[in-house]
């Protein structure tokens, strides 16, 4: 026999009291940690608890408050966030302008009826058309990056009538079946094979390999709907392509009449030092996908935006592409609109560029000083990768940083390259604190050799 209605109400009421509390007692703080350590193994999964990135040696750290470039645990300890939700917190945690817009919209209405015109969807889509390169214009708003890439793949097939896609090794486009089929990492793909057929992978940064694969597909009687690529590979290890790579992909897609899809889920909205990653190479894709920082660090929203010529197949039935129940709802649109406004008003791309150059210069000095630990550093804007001599070294440094209250992304099975993706609003004083903590961590690790 399961819990009674009264028991459920009692537990829900207890949790709501914690949510509404303006100040937690010492007992409350400890109870939240105790509850979490019980709830995750029983009701989420133990594996999720044990894979808590850099903090996986200390399961008692429960995130509870945040602002700017920091978050605090239930005990009030403050951490500088250099993981940034893998790119979500470009504007920082709970940026006041974004929070204010979301609160105002929440006081009016949060979701939409699905049947009437919802004005904020139109307003946001107009702004997206205004800021994206070239003639990108029509947006389809969804909940996350994988969903945006699913829509991009579907639109490419609808618009061209063709079937196959060329993607890149180590590329990452999400973990839903279509997006995972485009991704090029065995770790994520193998458990679900066979995936959606018609996806072919070539080395990142090699435009000739893309063209050769397209030619091979055509010669064997198939058709190519599109090429999907990240401007800079994030999950793949912060891999930056040669200067002529994206321009050559644009030429190849034009020549073979297939769609160029650029995944800007992580690189978009200023992360790399320009508003979009493609801006570094003056390339206009046929389809661009956005996510992560697109919601201003407050709301979950993603988008696919495409050239007008690709939408003609949907004029009779605009819902054949998809019909996301919560995608583009008024609440998230308000947050994204405020996010765009703040990004431009506060020159977030410029901040990312300048602070990224500052961090990279210091990281290069540290790499030269501790070559037995840190093998290489690379990056563009505030999408920075530290490549370690081994996975174990990277994981150990991530743990040492966390003990110094700096969060980076380093998991036990994926720490050879650790990304540094702090908010663009991080102060230089906070950056110096991070660099000092990193040098101490590298020095400690070097002494273990």
Buried (B, 14 or more C-beta within 10 A) or exposed (E): EEEEEEEEEEEEEEEEEBEEEEEBEEEEBBBBBEBBBEEBEEEEEEEEBEEBBBBBEEBEBBBBBBBBBBBBBBBEEEBBBBBBBBBBBBBBBBBEBBBEBBEEBEEEEEEBEEEEEBEBBEBBBEBBBEBBBEEBBBBBBBBBBBBBBBBBBBBBBBBBEBBBBBBBBBBBBBBBEBBBBBBBBEEBBEEEEEBBEBBBBBEBBBBEBBBEBBEEBBEEEEBBBBBBBBBBBBBBBBBBBEEEBBBBBBBBBEEBEBBBBBBBBBBBBBBBBBBBBBBBBEBBBBBBBBBBBBBBBBBBBBBBBBBEEBBEBBEEEEEEBBEBEBBBBBBBBBBBBBBBBBBBEBEBBBBBBBBBBBBBEBBBEBBEEBEEBBBBBBBBBBBBBBBBBEBEBBBBBBBBBBBBBBBBBBBBEBBBBBBBBBBBBBEEEBBEBBBEBBBEBBBBBBEEE
